[in-house]
Amino acid sequence: MAVSAGADAASAVSYEPVIGLEIHVQLATRTKMFCGCEMSFGDPPNTHTCPVCLALPGALPVVNELAVHLALMIGLALGCELAPRSIFHRKHYFYPDLPKGYQISQYDEPLCRGGSLGGVRLHRVHMEEDAAKLIHMGASGRIHGSEISVVDFNRGGSPLVEIVTEPDVHSAEQAGEWLRLLRVTLRQLGVSDVNMDEGSLRCDANVSLRPAGTTALGVKTELKNLNSFRFIEAGIRAEIARQEGVLDAGATVSQETLHFDPSSGQITSLRSKEEAHDYRYFPEPDLPPVAITEQMIARARAAMGELPLDREQRLQQAFGLTAERARALAFRRELGDYFEQAVAAGGDHGATPTELLQTLANLIAVELPPRIGSDTDPFDCSVTPAAMLALARMLATKQINMGGARTVIERLAEHGGEVEAIVAQEDLGALGDGDELATVVAAALAAHPDAAERLRTGNQKAIGPIVGFVMRETKGRADGSEVTRLVHQQLGL
């Protein structure tokens, strides 16, 4: 919630942002939505076109069966009500990247209604075709002094699902977090690569403000085609600030479609916002209704697998993991699979102490990825799940400290091997509460008498140089908590 400064403190108004999201997801099919043209990205312009997607006279569309299957998977995953009968409509507007002069979409009989994800309700999920790609030429593309735009029709006709939320989002940060959840859910379903850099997932944000404590919705504006989480959050924040300024000045927010420029942070108007009647919807006469059968639903359900939120809850309940660790493993399927295989390497996980499982989850979610490559599948490296379990056991029983554990992971990533052998070869075993560590702690106190005196007077931050001395002398093998205990013991604290 943002607080706007009015003309004076007495007239200050507190506004609540109300945000609805419209997400376009390109489906992972081999061909386009209504024709047999190959789906592609990065190929030479206008090399994947045909009479259907170019809207040549006499060409008739045919619905892509796989696209319907993938859309049903999305509807099931999001808890939507599936329509037994769904029809396509013609949505008319005159853009140069739509050769037909209309888009085949769905209007009042969409494939899916309702549903929710992560506490945000959904209004609908419907299918449609994508427009082509406009490329605006700069100075080099001028003809007779005017800039020109060219069109690449390779993307035109690509199968899309549009996911429309209810206005349940109330901050830029919440929007970004929810979209990340949606993206990982769609990716793990396998319905789309959701690559935002290539436009496989794009978001429009409808933003309005209302006085805090009220329920009526304010006038909304639409930010178009935001294609990164950072831009989405920045754009929403900028639009909230702009609307606050308009309202504080006593003016009225206009309903319009806007463009956010991430480089400048500026928002500019594209056009007045259309209403449904402006599109002159009517049923697509060249396509029959889509009738959803029980067999189609069963096939879609069988292809879904475990969803990220469900896995997160299961990892917490079955293994006693914290919500943070469970989410890190659930949101990267390969890490979750690797963790569960590591647990299985130890036999019955029910007999495995929760502390050991927590240590294992931390090693796999936090320490392993940066040492094998953040985007590397852990099953493709030389660090085996069994080795990670063995390392977690040594760490949990304080046979090694975290610094030594990181070194072991690095050695395993380089050439594999046995954990115990690497610890012995490189002398990485932790120093516990024996005489050797106590002697080093005494030397540290003697080397830093001022720090020791400050500790005696209650300044706990003074322990830093003493611990640093011990870690240098033991080459990082000392256990930090044990060092702290010995320092306090020798000082009589």
C-alpha positions in Angstrom: 0.0 0.0 0.0 1.3 3.4 -0.9 0.7 6.7 0.8 0.4 9.8 -1.4 1.2 13.3 -0.2 -1.7 15.6 -0.9 -1.7 19.4 -0.7 -1.2 19.2 3.0 -1.0 16.5 5.7 -4.7 16.9 6.5 -5.7 16.0 2.9 -3.3 13.1 2.4 -5.0 10.1 0.9 -3.9 6.5 1.3 -4.5 4.5 -1.9 -4.7 0.7 -2.4 -3.5 -0.6 -5.7 -5.7 -3.2 -7.4 -4.1 -5.2 -10.1 -5.3 -7.8 -12.5 -3.0 -9.7 -14.8 -3.4 -11.1 -18.3 -0.7 -13.6 -19.3 -0.2 -14.9 -22.8 1.5 -18.2 -23.0 2.8 -19.7 -26.2 2.0 -23.4 -26.2 4.7 -26.1 -27.0 3.3 -27.4 -30.2 5.2 -28.3 -33.4 2.8 -26.4 -35.6 0.7 -23.3 -35.4 -2.8 -23.0 -34.0 -4.9 -23.3 -37.1 -2.4 -24.5 -39.8 0.5 -26.9 -40.4 3.3 -24.2 -40.4 6.2 -25.1 -38.2 6.7 -23.2 -35.0 10.1 -21.5 -34.9 12.1 -18.8 -33.3 15.1 -17.0 -34.8 14.6 -18.3 -38.4 14.7 -15.9 -41.3 11.6 -13.7 -41.5 8.5 -15.0 -43.3 9.8 -18.5 -43.9 7.0 -20.3 -42.0 3.9 -19.1 -43.6 1.0 -20.5 -45.6 -2.4 -19.4 -47.1 -4.1 -20.0 -43.7 -1.8 -17.9 -41.5 -1.5 -15.2 -44.1 -5.3 -15.1 -44.5 -5.4 -15.7 -48.2 -8.9 -16.0 -49.8 -10.4 -19.4 -49.5 -8.0 -20.7 -46.8 -9.7 -22.5 -43.9 -8.4 -23.0 -40.4 -8.2 -26.3 -38.5 -7.8 -26.5 -34.7 -4.5 -27.9 -33.5 -5.4 -31.0 -31.4 -2.2 -30.8 -29.3 -2.9 -27.2 -28.4 -6.3 -28.1 -27.0 -4.7 -30.9 -25.0 -2.1 -28.6 -23.5 -4.7 -26.0 -22.7 -6.7 -28.6 -20.9 -3.6 -29.5 -18.8 -3.3 -25.8 -17.8 -7.0 -25.7 -16.9 -6.7 -28.8 -14.7 -3.5 -27.6 -13.0 -5.2 -24.3 -12.1 -8.3 -25.8 -10.8 -10.6 -24.4 -13.5 -14.0 -25.5 -14.6 -13.7 -27.0 -18.0 -16.3 -26.2 -20.6 -18.0 -29.3 -22.2 -18.5 -27.1 -25.3 -16.2 -24.2 -26.2 -16.3 -22.0 -29.3 -13.9 -19.7 -31.1 -14.8 -16.1 -32.0 -13.5 -13.4 -34.3 -12.0 -10.5 -32.4 -11.8 -7.5 -34.8 -9.2 -4.8 -34.6 -7.1 -3.3 -37.2 -3.4 -3.8 -36.5 -0.8 -4.3 -39.3 0.4 -7.5 -37.7 -3.0 -9.3 -38.2 -3.5 -10.1 -41.9 -7.1 -11.2 -41.4 -8.1 -7.9 -39.8 -9.3 -10.0 -36.8 -7.8 -12.5 -34.3 -9.3 -15.9 -33.8 -9.9 -16.0 -30.0 -12.6 -17.0 -27.5 -15.1 -14.8 -25.9 -18.2 -15.9 -24.0 -17.6 -19.6 -24.2 -13.9 -20.0 -23.2 -12.3 -23.4 -22.6 -11.8 -22.8 -18.9 -13.4 -20.6 -16.2 -12.5 -19.9 -12.6 -9.7 -21.6 -10.7 -6.9 -20.2 -8.6 -3.2 -20.4 -8.0 -1.3 -19.3 -4.9 -4.2 -17.4 -3.5 -5.0 -15.4 -6.7 -8.3 -16.3 -8.3 -8.6 -16.8 -12.0 -11.3 -15.4 -14.2 -10.8 -17.4 -17.3 -8.3 -19.3 -19.5 -8.9 -19.2 -23.2 -7.2 -20.2 -26.4 -6.3 -17.9 -29.3 -3.7 -17.3 -32.0 -0.8 -14.9 -31.8 -0.2 -11.9 -34.0 2.8 -11.5 -36.2 5.9 -9.5 -35.1 6.3 -5.8 -36.0 9.8 -4.6 -36.5 10.2 -0.8 -36.4 13.0 0.5 -38.6 15.3 3.3 -37.4 17.0 5.9 -39.6 18.4 3.3 -41.9 14.8 2.2 -42.7 13.6 5.6 -43.8 11.8 6.0 -47.1 11.4 9.6 -48.3 12.2 10.8 -44.8 9.7 8.6 -43.0 10.3 5.7 -40.6 8.8 2.4 -41.7 7.8 -0.8 -40.0 8.1 -4.3 -41.4 6.3 -7.5 -40.4 7.6 -11.0 -39.7 4.7 -13.5 -40.0 6.6 -16.5 -38.6 5.0 -15.9 -35.2 1.6 -15.1 -36.7 -0.9 -17.9 -35.9 1.2 -19.4 -33.0 -1.0 -21.1 -30.4 -1.6 -19.1 -27.3 -3.4 -19.6 -24.0 -4.4 -16.3 -22.3 -4.7 -16.6 -18.5 -6.8 -13.8 -16.9 -6.7 -13.2 -13.2 -9.3 -11.5 -11.0 -8.1 -8.2 -9.5 -6.6 -10.0 -6.4 -3.0 -8.5 -6.6 -2.2 -5.4 -4.6 1.5 -4.7 -5.2 4.2 -4.9 -7.8 6.1 -7.4 -5.6 3.1 -9.7 -5.3 2.6 -9.6 -9.0 6.2 -10.6 -9.6 6.1 -13.4 -7.1 2.8 -14.8 -8.4 4.0 -14.7 -12.0 7.2 -16.7 -11.0 4.9 -19.3 -9.4 2.8 -19.4 -12.6 5.9 -19.7 -14.8 7.4 -22.6 -12.9 4.0 -24.4 -12.8 3.7 -24.1 -16.6 7.3 -25.1 -17.2 6.9 -28.2 -15.1 3.7 -29.1 -16.8 5.6 -29.1 -20.0 3.0 -27.0 -21.8 5.4 -24.2 -22.8 9.0 -23.3 -22.5 7.8 -20.0 -20.9 11.0 -18.3 -22.3 10.3 -14.6 -21.7 13.2 -13.5 -23.8 11.6 -15.2 -26.8 8.1 -14.0 -26.0 6.7 -17.4 -25.0 5.3 -15.7 -21.8 4.2 -12.1 -21.9 2.1 -10.2 -19.4 -0.3 -7.3 -19.5 -1.1 -5.6 -16.1 -4.3 -3.8 -15.4 -3.7 -1.2 -12.7 -6.1 0.9 -10.7 -6.1 2.7 -7.4 -8.9 3.2 -4.8 -8.9 4.9 -1.4 -7.8 2.5 1.2 -10.7 0.8 3.0 -13.1 1.1 0.1 -14.4 -1.6 -2.2 -15.3 0.1 -5.5 -12.7 -0.3 -8.2 -11.0 2.7 -9.7 -10.4 3.4 -13.4 -7.9 0.9 -14.7 -5.1 1.3 -17.2 -3.4 -1.5 -19.0 0.4 -1.9 -19.3 1.1 -3.9 -22.4 3.6 -6.6 -23.2 5.9 -6.7 -20.2 8.4 -9.5 -20.8 10.5 -9.8 -17.7 9.7 -10.0 -14.0 11.9 -7.0 -13.3 10.2 -4.9 -16.0 6.7 -6.1 -14.8 7.5 -5.0 -11.2 9.1 -1.7 -12.3 6.2 -0.9 -14.7 3.6 -1.5 -12.1 5.4 0.6 -9.5 5.8 3.4 -12.1 2.1 3.3 -13.0 1.0 3.3 -9.4 3.1 6.4 -8.8 1.7 8.1 -11.9 -1.9 7.4 -10.9 -1.3 8.7 -7.4 0.0 12.0 -8.9 -3.0 12.3 -11.1 -5.5 11.7 -8.3 -3.6 13.9 -5.8 -3.8 16.7 -8.4 -7.6 16.4 -8.4 -7.7 15.0 -11.9 -9.3 11.8 -13.2 -7.4 8.7 -14.4 -8.2 7.9 -18.0 -8.8 4.3 -19.1 -6.1 3.7 -21.7 -3.5 1.3 -22.9 0.1 2.3 -21.9 3.7 1.4 -22.7 6.4 1.3 -20.1 9.9 2.0 -21.2 12.3 0.1 -18.9 15.4 2.1 -19.9 13.9 5.5 -19.0 11.2 4.4 -16.6 8.7 6.5 -18.5 5.1 5.6 -19.3 3.4 6.7 -22.5 -0.1 6.3 -23.9 -0.6 4.0 -26.8 -4.4 4.3 -27.3 -7.7 4.5 -25.4 -8.6 1.2 -23.8 -11.0 -0.9 -25.8 -14.2 -2.4 -24.3 -15.5 -5.8 -25.4 -18.0 -4.2 -27.8 -15.2 -2.4 -29.6 -13.9 -5.7 -30.9 -17.2 -6.7 -32.5 -17.0 -10.3 -31.5 -19.0 -13.0 -33.3 -18.6 -16.8 -33.6 -15.9 -18.0 -36.0 -17.9 -19.5 -38.9 -15.1 -21.6 -40.2 -14.5 -23.6 -37.0 -16.8 -26.0 -35.3 -17.3 -25.9 -31.5 -14.7 -27.8 -29.4 -16.4 -30.6 -27.5 -14.4 -31.8 -24.5 -14.8 -35.5 -23.8 -14.0 -37.4 -20.6 -11.2 -39.2 -22.5 -9.6 -35.9 -23.4 -9.7 -34.8 -19.7 -8.3 -38.2 -18.5 -5.5 -37.9 -21.0 -4.6 -34.4 -19.9 -4.8 -35.3 -16.2 -2.5 -38.3 -16.8 0.1 -36.1 -18.4 0.3 -33.5 -15.6 2.5 -35.0 -13.0 3.0 -33.4 -9.5 2.6 -29.6 -9.4 5.2 -27.4 -7.7 2.9 -26.2 -4.9 1.8 -29.8 -4.2 5.4 -30.9 -4.1 6.4 -28.1 -1.8 3.7 -29.1 0.7 4.7 -32.8 0.4 8.4 -32.1 1.0 7.5 -30.1 4.1 5.2 -32.8 5.5 7.2 -35.9 4.5 10.7 -34.7 5.2 10.2 -31.9 7.7 11.8 -29.3 5.5 11.3 -25.6 6.0 9.0 -23.8 3.5 12.0 -22.0 2.0 14.0 -25.2 1.3 10.9 -27.1 0.2 10.0 -24.4 -2.3 13.6 -24.2 -3.7 13.5 -27.9 -4.4 10.0 -28.0 -5.7 10.4 -25.1 -8.0 13.4 -26.7 -9.7 12.2 -30.2 -10.5 15.6 -31.6 -11.2 16.8 -30.5 -7.7 13.8 -32.0 -6.1 14.3 -35.3 -7.9 18.0 -35.2 -6.9 17.1 -34.6 -3.3 14.6 -37.5 -3.1 17.1 -39.8 -4.8 19.7 -38.8 -2.2 17.3 -39.5 0.6 16.5 -42.9 -1.0 20.2 -43.8 -1.1 20.0 -43.9 2.7 17.2 -46.4 2.9 14.0 -45.7 4.8 13.8 -41.9 5.1 11.4 -42.3 8.0 14.4 -43.3 10.1 16.5 -40.4 8.9 16.8 -37.6 11.4 15.1 -34.4 10.4 18.3 -32.4 11.1 20.1 -34.6 8.5 17.4 -34.0 5.9 17.5 -30.3 6.5 21.3 -30.3 6.1 20.9 -32.4 2.9 18.3 -30.0 1.5 20.5 -27.0 2.2 23.5 -28.6 0.5 21.5 -29.5 -2.6 19.4 -26.3 -2.9 22.1 -23.7 -1.9 25.6 -25.1 -2.1 25.5 -27.5 -5.1 24.1 -25.3 -7.9 26.9 -22.6 -7.9 29.6 -25.3 -7.8 28.3 -27.2 -10.8 26.8 -24.3 -12.8 23.5 -22.7 -11.7 21.6 -24.0 -14.7 23.2 -27.5 -14.8 21.1 -30.5 -14.1 22.7 -32.2 -11.1 22.2 -35.6 -12.6 24.5 -34.5 -15.4 27.5 -33.8 -13.1 29.9 -36.1 -11.3 28.4 -35.4 -7.8 26.2 -38.3 -7.1 23.1 -38.1 -4.8 24.7 -40.8 -2.5 27.8 -38.6 -2.2 25.7 -35.7 -1.1 24.0 -37.8 1.5 27.4 -38.9 2.9 28.6 -35.3 3.0 25.4 -34.2 4.8 25.9 -36.9 7.4 29.5 -35.7 8.0 28.3 -32.1 8.3 25.3 -32.9 10.6 27.6 -34.9 12.9 30.2 -32.1 12.8 32.9 -34.2 11.3 33.4 -31.4 8.8 32.3 -27.8 8.7 30.6 -25.9 6.0 33.8 -24.5 4.5 35.2 -28.0 4.2 31.9 -29.3 2.8 32.1 -26.6 0.0 35.6 -27.8 -0.9 34.4 -31.4 -1.0 31.6 -30.5 -3.4 34.1 -28.6 -5.6 36.3 -31.7 -5.7 33.4 -34.0 -6.5 32.3 -31.7 -9.3 35.8 -31.8 -10.8 36.5 -35.5 -10.8 33.9 -37.4 -8.6 35.2 -39.7 -5.9 34.3 -40.7 -2.3 33.5 -38.1 0.3 35.5 -39.7 3.1 38.6 -40.1 0.9 38.5 -36.4 -0.2 38.1 -35.3 3.5 41.1 -37.4 4.5 43.3 -36.5 1.5 42.9 -32.8 2.0 42.7 -32.9 5.8 39.3 -31.2 5.8 38.0 -32.9 9.0 36.6 -30.5 11.5 38.4 -29.8 14.8 35.9 -30.4 17.6 36.2 -29.8 21.3 39.6 -31.5 21.8 42.8 -30.1 23.3 44.1 -29.0 19.9 41.3 -26.5 19.3 41.3 -25.3 22.9 45.1 -24.5 22.5 44.4 -22.5 19.4 41.6 -20.5 21.1 44.0 -19.7 24.0 46.5 -18.4 21.5 43.9 -16.3 19.8 42.9 -14.7 23.1 46.6 -14.0 23.9 47.0 -12.4 20.4 44.0 -10.1 20.8 43.9 -8.9 24.5 41.9 -5.8 23.6 39.2 -7.9 21.9 39.1 -10.3 24.8 38.6 -7.4 27.2 35.8 -6.0 25.2 34.1 -9.4 25.2 34.4 -9.4 29.0 32.5 -6.1 29.2 29.7 -7.5 27.0 30.7 -6.4 23.5 29.9 -9.6 21.6 31.0 -8.2 18.2 34.6 -8.2 19.5 34.7 -11.9 19.0 35.3 -11.4 15.3 39.1 -11.1 15.2 39.5 -14.0 17.7 37.4 -16.3 15.6 39.3 -15.1 12.5 42.6 -16.0 14.1 41.4 -19.5 15.0 40.1 -20.1 11.4 43.4 -19.0 9.9 45.4 -21.2 12.2 43.2 -24.3 11.6 42.8 -23.6 7.9 39.1 -23.3 8.3 38.6 -26.7 10.0 37.3 -25.4 13.3 33.6 -25.4 14.0 32.5 -21.9 14.5 29.9 -22.6 17.3 32.5 -24.7 19.2 35.1 -21.8 18.9 32.6 -19.4 20.4 31.8 -21.8 23.2 35.5 -22.3 24.0 36.2 -18.5 23.9 33.4 -17.9 26.4 34.6 -20.8 28.6 38.2 -19.6 28.7 37.1 -16.0 29.5 34.8 -17.3 32.3 31.7 -15.8 30.6 
